[in-house]
Amino acid sequence: MIIGGSKKAVVANIEQSVATKQFNAKVEVGDPELSPREEQTLLQDHLVATTHLNYRFKNVLARSLMRLSTDYLNRHTKIVGAENLRHFKGGAIVTSNHFNPLENTAIRKMVQKVRHRRLYIVSQPTNLKMTGFIGFMMNYDDILPIGHGMNYMGKTFPNLLASKLQQGNFVLIYPEQEMWFNYRKPRPPKRGAYYYAAKLQQPILSCFVTMTTEPKMDNDEFQQVQYTVHILPLIYPDPAKSVAANSEAMMAQDYRQKVAAYEQAYGVKMNPEFQPGDIAGWRG
């Protein structure tokens, strides 16, 4: 499903970012921006709201709606590698490639298939300002917003993250940072997800989503695509290593696993240069 208008400018930005090796750059156009004060107020209001009974009611409603949406949007999604979670019972930080506003529903489908626990999603605070149905879901469907403030990211967010993981839940963090629409290749990750995994002594549940182009057109620019979620081997912190050393090692291993999954699924060697087939379904 395509959300938004034409993606020509986005695809051009992706091609330019690959050429300059800026693999974590923002490529979307028209995204809202927040001043530090606006962000702080937004995050504080959200945290206060989560303590109210009204929020809990809306959270249950949002989760029910997301379950229905997930089942519908992923009725053809395939899940492979479930054996990697056969004996796993604890919480974990999930990492995956970030290429579509709705691709997190594929990860949700995976979680539904392998276990009956909740999936929390780490999200940019600007998403809390969205309106309509999407805004409702962003505010009430198990979202953990990040921020830029030292106090929030140093104390508040780690405490929120730790509480969800200790309850045995999964938390999805996109280490590629920015969304690149329908981009097939894994991008070099940022260290944040692995820092928290190392600091909290929690494993990384490494995932990679591949896309198969279907004959039917989705809109004037894209053919429809179907997803396959690849569940890769869990990555554990080494108790003998420091947080910094662990985070670097876990990040490197996760990227290696995603590259290997990409090469096996698409039958090609990883090539960092931009190629015409890198945007799945693109016919713009």
N, C-alpha and C positions, 0 to 999 in steps of 0.2 A: 504494500500500500504506500502511495506517495502522499506525503504531507507537505503542504506548501505549494508555491508556484514553480516557475521554471528553475531548473538546476544548472543552466548553462554557466552562470557566473561562478557557482560553487565548483563545478568541474574544472573550470579554468583556474580557480584558486588552488585546487588540489594539484593540478599539473605544475603550477608555478611553485608551490611549496615543495613538491618532490624535487624539482630542478635545483632549488636552493637548499635542499636537505633539511627543511624545517618541518619535520614529520609530526610535530605536536602543535602546529600553528592553527589558529582559528581560520576556517575557510567559509563558514556560513555567513550570509549577509543579512543585515537588519536585526541582529540579536540585540536585546535590550542591554543597557549598561547601568550599573549602580555606583553611586558615590560611596566611599567608606562609611559615612554616616547612615545613608539609606540602607546599606547592607546590614549594618549592625542593628538598626531598628527592626528590619525585616526578620532577622534571625532571632532576636529577642522575642518578638511577637509570636513567632512560630513556636518557640520553645514553651512559652507561657500557654499557648493554645493547646498544646499536646497534653497538658495537665487537666483540662476541663472535660467534663462528662460529655458535652456536645461533640468534642473532637473524637472521643472513643466511638460514639454512635456513627459519626461520619466515616471513621476509619473502617469499621465493619462493613458499611455500605460500599466504600471505595474498593475494599479487598474483594467483595463479592462481585462487583462490576468488573474488576480486573480479571478475576478468574474466568468469567464468561468471555471477556474479550480475548484472553490468552488462548482459551480453547478454540475460539472461532478463527483467530488470526493464524494459529499454528496447527490447524487441522491436517496439514500436509508436512509439517516439520518433522525431521528425523532426529533421533537422539542416538549417538553411538558412543561407546566407551563407558557405559554404565558400570561395567565390571570394576572400574577404578574406584568406585564408591561402595562396593559390595559390603565391606566390613567397616565402613566409616560411620561414626555416630555423632561426632562433635560439631562445633561451629567452625566456620571457615570464611576467609575472604575470597570471593569469587572474582577472577579477572577474565575479561573477554574483550574482543575487538569492538570498537564503537563506530557504527556506520549508518545507523538509522534511528529515528526517535522511537520506533516500536520494536527494535531488535531485542530489547530487554524482555519482551514477552516470550521470546524463544528460550532465554535463560530461565524464566519463570516456568515454562513448560518442562524444562529439564528438571527443575527442583520438584515439581509436582510428580514427575515420573519416578524419581529415585528416592524421595522421602517426603514426609508430611511435616515440614517445618516452614517457617516464614522466610521470605527473601526481602531484605531491605536493600534499597538502592541509594548510593551516594550521588548527590545531585548538586548542580550549581544553584546558588541562591536566587538567581534571576528567574528560575523556573517557578518559584513560589509566587511570582507576579503574574503568571499566566492567568487568563480568564476562561470562562466557559467550562465545558466538560474536562478538557485537558488540564486547566487550572485547578479544578476540583481534585482530580486524581493526583496532581503534583503536590498538593497541600495535605492530602489525607491518606494516600496509599503507601504507607511505610517508607517514606523518604527520609534520608539522613542528609540534610544540607551541609555543605562545606562552606568555608568563608576565607577571608584573607587576613582577618584580625589575629594577632599573636595570641591573645588570651583565649579566643574561641578555638583556634586550631591547636593550641598547646594544652588546653585543659578540657573545655566543654566537649569538643568533638571526640577526642580519645575516650572520654568517659562514656559517651553515648555509644560509640563503637564497641567498647569493651563489654558493656552491659548486654548488647544484642548477641555478641559472640558467646558470652558465658552462658546464655540461655540456650545455646545449641543452634542458633539461627545462622543463615548465610547472609553475607553482606556483599553486594556487587559494587566493585569499584572499577572504573574504566581507567587503566593506567596509560592509555594513549591520550588521555585528557580531552581533546576536542573531537567532535563527531565529523567524520569524512564520509559523505553520503555514498553508500553502496561500494565503498573501496574494499577490494578483495584482500589486499595484502596485510599481514600484521605489521604494525609500526613500532619502532623502538619505544619501550615504555618509560614513563617517569617513575621516580622511586617511591612516591608516597604510599601506595598500597603495600609495598614490601617493607617499608619502614614500620608501618603499624603492625603488620604480621609479625615482624621480628620483635618489636617492642612488647607486644601482647602475647608472644609465643603461641601464635595461631598459624595453621597451615594456609597455604594458597591453593584454592581449587581452580586449577588452570583450565580454561575453556577457550575454544576458538569456533566461530560460526562461519561456515562457508555458504556460498550462494550459487544456486543452479538457475540459469536463465530459462524461462518458459517461453513457448511460442507466442502466447497471448500478450497483447500490449496492455500496460497498466495506464499509461496516458500517452500524450504525443511524443514524449522524450524517452520513456522507459518501457521495456518489456517487463512482465511480471517475473519475480524471482521466488524460489523456495529455499528454505533454510535447512541446514544440517548442523546441529550442535555437537561438537566433538568434546567429550569429557576426557581431559588429559590427566596424566599421573599427578597426584597431590605433591606439593612441595612443602617440606617441613623445615623450620629453622633449626640450625645446629646449636644445641645448648652450649657448646664449647666456644662459639664465636660471639663477637660483640654484635650489638644491634646494627651498627654501620656495615660490618663485614657480612652479616647475614642478609641484610636488605639488598646489598649489591649482588651476592651470590644467588639469592632467590629470584631477583629481577632478571639476571642473565639466563638462569635455567628456564624461567617462564617464557622468555622470548625465544629461546632455542626450541622449546616444545611447540610453540605456536608456528614458527617457521617450518618445522618438520611436518606439522599437521597441514599447513598450506601446501607444501610441496607434494605430500602424499595425496591430498584430496583433488588437487588440480592437475597433478601429473607434470609439473614444471618446476624448474629450479627457481629459487627466490632471486629476483632481479630488482635492485633498488630503483632502477630507472622507470619512469612513467611509460606505460604501454597502453594501447587502445582498449584492451580487455580488462583493465584494472578496475573500471567502474561497471559493476554487474548490471546488465540489462540496458545500458546506455545506448540510445539511438538518437540523441538530440542533434 
